[in-house]
Amino acid sequence: MEEKKYQIKTMQDVFNCVTMDNINNFIIDFRGVIETYIAFRNLSKTIGEVEGLPPGLAEVSSEGYTWIDDGKHDKTVKIAIK
């Protein structure tokens, strides 16, 4: 069976993909996304402070993510410079 992929950018995107059958898997994966964001934000802040970078230069942002409804809970993170 082909895994279902969803682009998550808004709460409406979440509402459109989550069902009672997959909500637990979504919550586990979403928590992982949030924890990863927090870790990168903290790392970015520390690097900015150590390197004396101006505020805002080492910020972390996201334009959303792709959730794969496969029950696996693994993740891939891509870092890019704007």
N, C-alpha and C positions, 0 to 999 in steps of 0.2 A: 504494500500500500504506500502511495506517495505521501510524504510528509507535507503538512499544510504550513505555509509561511505567511506571516502577517507583518506588514510595516506598521510599527507603533510610533506615532508622533503626537497623538492627542488622546484624551480620555475616551473620546468617541471611538477611536481605533480599538481601544481596549474593550469597550462595550460590544463592538462588532465581532470580536473574535472569541471572547470568553463565554463559555457555557458551563452549566453545572457539571458536565463530564470532564472538562479540562481546567477548571478554575484552580485546583490545587497545583497542577503542573505550572500554570501561568504564574501563580504567586511565588513559587520557588524560584522560577527563572527571573521574575521581575525583581525579587529581592537581591538576586545575584547581580543584576544590572545596577541597582542602586548602590550596593556595597562596592562594586568596582568603581563607580563614579566617585564615591566618597574617597576611596583609596587614591585614585588619580588626582583628585582635587587637593588632598593633603600633601601628596608628593609634589605637585606643581607649586603649591604654596611654599613648601620648604625649599625647593630649588630656587624659587624667586627670591626668597629671603637670603639664602646663602650667596647667591650670585648678585644680589643688590639690584634686581630688576625692578623697573617701575611698576606700580600697582596696575593690574589688569593685563600685563604682558604675558604672564604665565597662567592665564585662566583656562579652565577646562569647560567645554560646552558640548552639547549633543544635539543633533538634529533628529533624534529618534533611533530606533533599532529594529532589527528584524527578529521577530519571535518565531521559532520553529516549534510547532506543536507535535513533538515526537516523544515526549516523556523522558528525554535524556538529560537535561540539565547541564550540558556543557556550554561553553561560550568562547567566542573569539572577539578580541578587542583590536580595533585598528586605530592608530594614532596618526593624525595628519596636522600639518601646520597650515593655517589660513594665510 
